[in-house]
Amino acid sequence: MNRLKLMGSLGKEKIRQRISLITLSRERNYRRKCCGKYHFQEIMGNGLIFNYFLRDTRGKTVFMDFLRTEFSEENLEFWNACEEFSNLDDVDGANHDAVKEIYSTYIAPGSPKEINLSSDLRQNIQYNMDYPTKHLFFAAQKHIEGLMEKDSFTRFTKQQLCFKSTVPS
């Protein structure tokens, strides 16, 4: 289903309300921990989509814990690095070092936290590294976001739903 259609059917205000439930003063009511992790329902609400989940601090923390168990936390780390890079005011000068660091950490073949990208995406980034823009990593970030949503996040939601159904509230 198209994200915009899903977002439109839920309503922006309803989504904002679900996100704010986590941070309101009533948080203590939602703070039940089980085995050191927050209950899935607290973070997800009912039907909160992946894009909004990534922007929630607690949700991202729990998802990162899950990715560590799968040895694939580099995907979310890369996504976070791209978000920080795209929010920089000026990409030239000192921020050119950020481009090199992201490339050498996540994109270069044989890098310590190499992510799964096509050779076309790698070559495109490498070609544009000398004159970077804020959008240098955009296509790679969207590719990794799609992989996480379709693969890791699907397993994460299934695991959390199974976990929730086996643990008494």
N, C-alpha and C positions, 0 to 999 in steps of 0.2 A: 504494500500500500504506500502511496506517495506520502512523504512526511508532511507536506503542506496540507494534504487532505486530512490526515490523521490529526494534525495540530488544529485545523479548522473545526473538525468534528468535536474535539475535546474542548475547544475554546481556550484562548490564551489566558484569560483570567483564571479559569479552573486549573490550568497547568501551573500558573504562578502560585495559586493557593496551595497546591500539593507540594511544591518546592518549599514554600515558606513554612509548611507544617513542621518541617525538620528544625527550623531555626527559631521558631516562636518560643515565647516563655513557657509554653506547655511542653517543652522538649523533655522535661523530666518524665512525663508520662510515656514518651516514646523511646526512652533510653534503656529499655530492657536489653541486657546483653545475654548472649548465649554462646558459650565456648569462646568468649573474647571477641565475637563479631556482632554487629548490630543485626537485628531482625531484618529480613529482606523487605517486608511490608513497610517498615519505617522509611526506608530509603526510596523504594520504588513508588509508593503510593499505589493507586490502581491504574495501571496502563501508562505510566510515565515512560516516554520513549528514550531511546539511547542517547540522542543528541542532548537532551536536557540532563540526563544522568551524568554525562561527562562534565557538565558544568557545576555539579553539586560536589562540594568538597568531601563530605562524608561518603557519598556514593562512590566517588573516584577512589577514595582510600580503600574501601572494601573491595572494589573491583581490582585494584592493584594487588591486594593480598591474594585474591584468586589467581591473577595472572602469574604471580610468583610461584604458586603451586604448579602451574603449567609450564614454568620456565619460559614465559613469553612476555615478561614485564617491559621489555625493550620497546614494544609497540606503543604502550601508553606513555612511556618516557619520551619517545620520539614525538608523539602527538603533543605532549606538554611543551617540549622544546620548540616545536613549530608554532604553537600558540604564543609563547613568549616572544619568539622572533617576529611574528607578524604584528605584535603590539608595540614593537620598538618605534620610536619617533623617527630615527634616521638610520638607514641601513649602511650608509657609507662610513668610512673611517674605522673607528674602534669596533663597530659592529661587524665589520668584515671578518674579524676573528671569530665571531659567533657562527658565521656561515661555515668557516673552515672546521670549527669544532663539531657542529652538527654533522657535516659531511664525513669527517674522519671517525666520528663515534658511531653513526648509524647507517650511513649510505655506502661508503667506500667498501669495495670487495675485501673481505677478510677483516673488517673493522670489529672492535670488541663487542658491540651490541648490534650487529648487522641485522637489518630488517628485510623483509621479503618484498623486494621491488623488482619490476621488470627492468630489463636492460635499457629500454627506451627511456623510462623515467630517470634512471641513473645517469644516462648520457645527457639528457636534457638539463639536469641539475648541474652536472659537471661543466657543461658548455656555458651555462649562464652564471657560474660562480664568480667570474671576474667583474661582472657588472650586476650585482644582485639587487633585486627589488624585494619588497615585503612579501611578495607572492612567489618567491623562488621555490619554496617547499610545498606550496598549496596542493598541487596534484598528488604528490607523494603522501601528504598528510591525509587527504581525502581517500586515497587508496588504502592506507593503513586503517583509517577509521572504518571503512567498509569491511575490511577483513575482520576487525575486532567485533563489529556489530553482527556480522553473519556467522562468525565462528566462535570466538571466545565468549562473547556476551550471551549467545544462545546457550552455551554450556553452563555459563554462570547462572543464568536465570533458572535453568532446569535444576541445577544443584541447589540453589537457594530455595526453590519451591519444594523440592524433596526434603531438604533440611527442615524447613518450616513445618511441613506436614508430619514429621516424625518427632518433633520436640514440643512438649506441652507448653502453652503460653503461661 
